[in-house]
Amino acid sequence: MPSRRPSARGKTGPGLLSPNGTQSSHKALVFLDDVELGHRVEVLLQEKEQKALRKGLSELELTISKLAKDGFAMPVRKVETESLGIRSDVLLGELRQAHEARTMSRAKYYMRRLKAGLEEPKFGAINDINLRRWKEYDDVWTDSLWVMGRRDSSGAHKGWYWGNFVPQIPRQMMLRYTKSGDWVLDAFAGSGTTLIECRKLGRNGLGIELNHRVAQAARELVNTESNPKGVRTDILEGDSTSIDLGHLLSRFGISCVQMVIMHPPYHDIIKFSDDPRDLSSARDTEDFLSMFASAVDNAAPYLAQGRYFILVIGDKFARGEWIPLGFLAMERVLRRGDFMLKGIVVKNFDETRGKRSQQQLWRYRALAGGFYIFKHEYVFVFQKKDL
């Protein structure tokens, strides 16, 4: 939990809450009396002359600049016993915008907007994002092209599982489409990546995994991740196309979940087992899509109305032909009639284990065969309709 705010002013220290309630331990912090800041903004709003307003804004900007460097955060009010912070670079930007306004009415509009952001949060209906402080959420991505560097290896995340999930994907989806304490179902749990992120973000998580050995290893790995918010996480062995989810959820005292994530095998690109129930063992593309659709049919009734289903999948080549597996799977979801497509994210990847150290060979094959080397996969975002 964040550390308590010290009584002295102008001191730095760790542990301030960011607008979404997560700990901003990666940034140094500076403290300015929260009542004083609100009071000074209110005083500025009472100014009758723009010259006097600009002078007051300059003085407040100077005070903040002396107390903080760019990237530092400042508490402006308390939530119960904790301080809620605002980054000084964002605060200074708001003040400068008011300072540079051409008219008094526009300057006061910016000041009233700042005051509302300091005093009255406006949270999204399905997430913990304070929309009055939206400028501070630069760690939440809103573009449709995700060019990532390295796979996140923090905490319990390991790269032991071939075909494992990139942690940044479930993290971004949960930040956008869930609240603290919500339930997330990962129908193809694999190495437990989603559940590790659940623990980090304070979401309850359930995973379904067909392979006994993988499920056991993933369960042990997830349990090594710290659980400061005391959420519940578990990985259960079973077939996502047929497992009794109603009975499973009832064991946890719930009847539905607030997000479903699926990162299925990309058909037979990686053969995970010889189990005929394994999607990587599907006989052909149509068989794969049929099995995938069964998994969606099994999970969809237990996703709350208006909430989000996330599908992560890539395409494949077969006998010299590009198979648009992602879009074929997308079509199967939309065919149900109870989901609307909200977004398609294209995510890069540079290499797989199969292509590692063989980049020149694959380039030759591409030139000779007239195809392109896969460097992307898709994140399809669906919302369940209120029918």
Number of C-alpha atoms within 10 A of each C-alpha: 11 16 14 13 20 11 10 10 12 18 14 18 17 18 21 29 24 21 23 22 19 17 18 20 14 10 16 18 26 23 25 21 17 17 12 11 19 16 13 13 19 14 12 18 16 10 15 10 9 17 12 12 21 21 13 18 21 15 12 18 19 12 13 21 14 10 18 22 15 13 15 21 29 30 25 20 19 15 9 7 10 18 23 23 27 24 25 23 19 18 20 18 14 17 21 17 15 24 25 11 16 11 12 17 12 15 21 20 15 18 22 16 13 19 18 14 18 22 13 11 14 15 16 14 10 18 16 20 24 19 16 19 23 15 13 19 14 8 8 14 13 11 10 13 15 18 12 13 9 10 14 13 11 9 13 16 22 15 13 8 13 14 19 16 22 18 19 17 17 23 18 16 19 28 19 18 21 24 21 19 17 19 23 27 27 26 26 23 30 27 29 35 25 32 31 28 25 28 22 18 22 21 25 23 26 25 28 22 23 20 17 12 10 17 23 15 15 23 21 15 18 25 16 12 18 13 17 11 15 12 18 17 23 17 27 18 17 19 17 27 20 13 16 13 17 15 12 14 16 11 10 10 9 13 16 20 23 24 26 25 23 24 20 22 23 19 25 18 15 13 16 16 13 11 12 10 16 22 24 21 19 21 12 11 15 11 14 22 20 16 18 23 20 16 20 21 16 18 26 21 16 19 21 18 18 17 19 29 28 22 22 25 21 25 19 15 15 10 6 9 9 12 15 12 19 19 15 14 22 22 14 16 22 13 11 13 11 16 22 17 16 12 14 17 17 19 18 16 17 15 15 12 9 10 12 10 11 11 13 10 10 15 14 11 14 13 11 9 10 9 14 13 14 15 13 18 16 21 24 21 20 23 21 21 14 10 8
